[in-house]
Amino acid sequence: MRLPISSEQVRHCRKLAASIAQEVKAEISPLSTVSVERSLLRLVGIEGSNQESVPLVNCFIDQITGQRALEDGALYWLSNTILATGESPQGIAERVGAGSLDLVRLPRQPRRAIEDLCRQIVQDALVTLFGKQRQRREMEESLARAPSPWLYVIVATGNIYDDIEQAKAAAEQGADAVAVIRSTAQSLLDYVPEGITTEGFGGTFATGANYRLMRGALDEVSRRSNRYVRQVNYCSGLCMAEIAALGVLEGLDILVNDALYGILFRDLNMIRTMVDQHFSRYLLGLFDTIIVTGEDNLIKTIDAYEEYSIVLVSQFINEQLAKNAGMREERIGLGHAAELDPALQDSFLKELVQAQLVRQLFPRSPVKFMPPTRYKSGNIFFAHALDTLFNLVSVWTDQAIVLLGMPTEAIHTPYLQDRYLSLESALHVRRAAGSLGRELRFLPNGQGAARARQLLAKTEESLTRISEDGLWNSLASGAFSAIRRTRKGGRGYDGVFRKGQFYQNPFLSREIVRRARRETAAT
Amino acid sequence: MSERRSFIRPYGDRLNDGAVQLSFSLPMSLSARSREAAKSIAGRLGLDQIRLVSALDLGNGFSFYILYGTTMVEIDDQAIHLTEVERPLLDFWRINQLLEFELKKRVTVVGATIGTDAHTVGLDAILNAKGFGGESGLERYPQFRVVNLGAQVPPDEVLEAAREQRADVVLVSQVVTQRNAHLENLSLLAEMLEAEGIRQDLLLICGGPYIDSQVALEVGFDAAFGPGTTPLAVASLIVEELLRKAQ
């Protein structure tokens, strides 16, 4: 069921987006952030918090920042300290947390020894993580393959133990992926809380310990029902890189990770976000984790029909930024929504065309399709009707990951039965309409074809303008959903720094990664 | 129905049949016992002629029930007490006309969602030119000057903006109301405006899908709007209240 669009035009859009992404990469490569540095400490195994509940990785980075020594980076100081004291990374971090160790005061060790140690620590960490990844893929392959599209539901009770009960029930009801919504505004925190949490607002805190509990529960259901259930969480925010690290450490399958969402909707600084997204995506790419982006948010505050092309513009840019970070297209799940005002004539056809266009523009992407929210009210019965039509569009256009709408979307985070009713409808539509796309065709000169051509032309035009102005200026001039952001404005800019001459991050070294893969394969 | 009745009961398909539909989950696997439990709950709620029309197992030790029943409860139409007054709506032209010729000023409206609340859908529906439900937002009215501060604005920044912009109206939208996080923010803002001595110069309004108007008035707001509110309803209230205050 293909829409007749010009492949020449699609190639041009991709080229424009690539030049936009390239300019960003050139600007951010000499930079790092406090969140990237904390993620490095987590990757080499540092965890826990001090007596004041400050995560040890924050204590570490805060200490070197306070001593104006951040530019050399976390791994330089960690290795220097190991060489000087002979202590373990965790032991060092605990002493920093307790205030009994001053990292910068220790004598500087020979540069060569520090570099060698950094590489060794990182290689060891990678071997452990690649080993865990291999185990997980083996488990997945031992179970039955999930049908397409994957049905994705959320849980959001605030209490991880309740989340687990709801997630297990959802998995038994047929969910293929379960996401725990984070507590409201966790994306604005410049630290990741530690430990198991049972209190949250509108969601549950993302912590390493919570991830681990949920992972265990989903693995148990997966084995019992012979169907691998994927675990999802959210990266975007000030701790984008750190959450990606936790995702890799705890074996998450999908992370919501959008390059622009934080800038536009959370007023995070654009430079900070670009540096963080780059490293977080690099890391997730290394471990073949799926990311999903958040373009659905772009059409929530504007006229979704007139200005829909912004979704495609952002997807092209997100795709190239992710590829620049080393991800392959099969792991870049571009997000989108097609929701139009139900009062609009032929709204279903228009949504179908939009969804199909995304599917066609990004054929290898595990595209993630988002449900109606904007025109839902307390009328749960009509909301359920809208969701069923949404499910039909999803299946018909062969979306890869579908976040299910809830009849009570406009009222509360889903009750157990809301999720059941949604899954029941989606499972029905998946069964009933799975072959529709292979049987039906768009008319070559019908409404749908015309709309697709119009959207692509508009997308090309916007990408041309953005590539001329550059991404930073375009964000400042309101090119995205009329939201304006300044280069140095927004949260988190003070956490950005230029890497100094001693800076070390061997996770980025192809050679170290290769060695670690070889070592993993040999064991 | 043209006839005005003074006693009201839920309506299924006959007047006064008292028909009620009900659905809920139980933390029990589906069984004869769980079905009986569901019916007992409906009975304890006071329903008669209970029919359990659907019972489904939800997995992991849970089950879901849909029931119908009838209630004998009836409400005296004359005795219904309203906290939210239904006010007549003005129209776009009348509002601009009243502001221009009666109040004789352009009204500045400062709007925000406060605290950690990132949901601007409601705020934008009222303020942005685009509007909501087929009505233009306040930005479209020549006699309103709108300053939309957007999402997650700390209460002290709202206060600062209100002073700087010489606001006539402060409009706060709150969507996230879980565990009453919104109440703290709303009362904090009202108290700060009071403490700074500018509260009496302002019309302070809040809105959101789960705002209890009684409670909003108690924490110091002049008015509160619930779900489905259109820009016209807000504009009408602003005009009426400002004219009343001016007298």
Interface residues (C-beta under 8 A of the other chain):
Chain A: G158 E165 K168 A169 A171 E172 Q173 T184 A185 L188 F201 G202 F265 R266 D267 K300 T301 I302 D303 R374 S377 G378 A410 I411 Y415 L416 Q417 Y420
Chain B: S23 F24 S25 L56 L58 G59 N60 G61 F62 F64 T116 D117 A118 T120 V121 D124 N128 K130 G150 A151 Q152 V176 Q178 R179 A181 P209 P227 G228
